[in-house]
């Protein structure tokens, strides 16, 4: 059965997995980065979620509402995960220096597995689209995991803006 999953999975999914693993491993090392690089992961999962809703539940305001509820809950979790983030703006480069983030790789892997599992279930049994319990679980979890990455990004964004203002604020 595993061979069936692997052989029917599009190549872009494996490329995405490799990219996510690479991002997760890189996040375990403190270093400089930019807000645009930090936006890639939330952007990818947001795009995947929008695509999924448009394909699976076109014109369904309920699907969008469930996904947005998941995003809101996940964003709160993501925000809290980085509540003690150490971040500073390097004046010379304008880049952010952030500490190691050991939560990113496990979150990426769990998110990928959950999304992949739901998509595989829908591919094997398209009738699940009409199942309200499946739909709620799928959209809430998909939105929730996407929200975690959005919340983490928002935390970086707010911390970056606050530190940048501190650097340019007049003294005295």
Secondary structure as the mmCIF struct_conf table of DSSP 4:
data_model
#
loop_
_struct_conf.conf_type_id
_struct_conf.id
_struct_conf.beg_label_comp_id
_struct_conf.beg_label_asym_id
_struct_conf.beg_label_seq_id
_struct_conf.end_label_comp_id
_struct_conf.end_label_asym_id
_struct_conf.end_label_seq_id
HELX_RH_AL_P HELX_RH_AL_P1 UNK A 2 UNK A 8
BEND BEND1 UNK A 9 UNK A 9
HELX_RH_AL_P HELX_RH_AL_P2 UNK A 11 UNK A 27
TURN_TY1_P TURN_TY1_P1 UNK A 28 UNK A 28
BEND BEND2 UNK A 29 UNK A 29
STRN STRN1 UNK A 31 UNK A 33
HELX_RH_AL_P HELX_RH_AL_P3 UNK A 35 UNK A 56
BEND BEND3 UNK A 57 UNK A 57
TURN_TY1_P TURN_TY1_P2 UNK A 58 UNK A 59
HELX_RH_AL_P HELX_RH_AL_P4 UNK A 61 UNK A 81
TURN_TY1_P TURN_TY1_P3 UNK A 82 UNK A 84
STRN STRN2 UNK A 87 UNK A 89
TURN_TY1_P TURN_TY1_P4 UNK A 91 UNK A 93
STRN STRN3 UNK A 96 UNK A 98
TURN_TY1_P TURN_TY1_P5 UNK A 102 UNK A 102
HELX_RH_AL_P HELX_RH_AL_P5 UNK A 103 UNK A 124
HELX_RH_3T_P HELX_RH_3T_P1 UNK A 126 UNK A 130
HELX_RH_AL_P HELX_RH_AL_P6 UNK A 132 UNK A 168
BEND BEND4 UNK A 169 UNK A 169
HELX_LH_PP_P HELX_LH_PP_P1 UNK A 170 UNK A 171
#
